[in-house]
Amino acid sequence: MGKNTEKMDYPRLVTELPGPAAKAVLAKDNRFISPSYTRSYPLVIKKGQGVVVTDIDGNRFLDFTSGIAVCNTGHSHPKVVEAITDQAHKFLHMSGTDFYYSAQSELAEKLVSLAPENDDWRVFYSNSGAESVEAALKLVRYHTRRTRIISFFGAFHGRTMGAMSLSASKSIHEKGFAPLVPGITHVPYAYCYRCPYNLKYPACNAYCVDWIRDNLFKRAMPPEEVAAVFVEPIQGEGGYVIPPKRFHTKLKQLCEDFGILYVADEIQTGMGRTGKMFACEHFDIAPDIFTLAKGIASGLPLGAMLAKSEIMNWQPGSHASTFGGNPVSCRAALATIEVLENGLIENATTMGNYLKSSLNALAGQHRLIGDVRGIGLMVAIELVNDREKKTKAIEERNAAIFSAFKKGLLLLGCGENGIRFIPALTVSRADIDKAVSILDEALTEVEKG
Ligand SMILES: Cc1ncc(COP(=O)(O)O)c(C=O)c1O
């Protein structure tokens, strides 16, 4: 038992997994739900509170996924629930595309006050991450009247046609859907396996950005035709890849030199996840446009695309969405930001450092752990199969996540062989001790084979 965990009443497993009630849901799900979803284990949630998830059979789990980096304030935070309930009693929908209501403009004012550098931003609302990216893709073409776009190997921007075309983290996402949106070129990200100079951590000096300037722009891609670069400040689905600061500095300079817009996808990194409201702040970068979703409304569907005012110069009718900026979601977002600003962002830094040091200590005991990395509560380990850390332990990664589930800890993978740790920003030392001790048991089991 971890040093802080003596009084915890979770995780607590009372049936085999999946339990009988869960099995009934799984049977119906298997029959009626799209087979395109990617579930790693059979969790059927009934209730969530803070970092604790209770399943339909009464089993209690410690949640280190927060619904894929969404419930940053913890499951069903009372302040968020209160705002949602209050708004639900007033009105649920009136379409902000055609009418006005104060929650939309209040939230926009708040988001703009949090945006980096200048306060002359405007907000477009959507319902999801992919839709926010899609909106940014349309806007950069509209504003610049240029057609080409740069994005990165390892990137994930969503699954609609445009967002998918920008992505390059797993080819399965794109298989069967060609032709994709034309004009998008993928280039190496920092530490990329496609590094044009074959450099890896720690030798990486972000030469891949020089390569865009010195090779791509000279030989294949006229820079004056490039509308934008889409970039995740830290790659998420691609494997929690944290680039060196100079990667973003050089990239921003490149954009400025050629009048190219710098679009930061903060959908996974934003809303306090990394210990700052937006991850760009770690790199001292002020993007021209940035996209948000996931943690913005603690679980209600909402996305936002923020652009500097002179850039968001499209005409009425250019872009809109019936549900985007729904009043209930906007109220949930306002409450979310209030809660985040009330100590949770600092907690992400403190607990993130504690989590990383605990995982580093665990790495000394497990041959499978090849790397521990992260900023704030966006943390991952990489599982490898050899001392040189070259062979990715993909099956072992999947087995470790499944084993942790069987022991009451909810985790998710990232990249080919990573496990990510993205608990709510309310997480405590006791929760982290418990999670690390369960991971320890899971890895021991997998290592025994
Ligand atoms: C960086 C990033 N962008 C976009 C998306 C797509 O978001 P959504 O699933 O809400 O469409 C994701 C989802 O994981 C993401 O991590």
The ligand as a Gaussian input file, in Angstrom:
#p B3LYP/6-31G(d) Opt

LIG

0 1
 C       -4.863000      17.405000     -30.284000
 C       -6.234000      16.917000     -30.678000
 N       -6.892000      17.560000     -31.648000
 C       -8.123000      17.182000     -32.027000
 C       -8.741000      16.092000     -31.437000
 C      -10.119000      15.692000     -31.890000
 O      -11.048000      15.977000     -30.913000
 P      -12.526000      15.338000     -30.980000
 O      -12.387000      13.881000     -30.679000
 O      -13.294000      16.096000     -29.948000
 O      -13.044000      15.582000     -32.351000
 C       -8.088000      15.394000     -30.429000
 C       -8.716000      14.224000     -29.795000
 O       -8.084000      13.400000     -29.191000
 C       -6.792000      15.813000     -30.029000
 O       -6.120000      15.180000     -29.070000

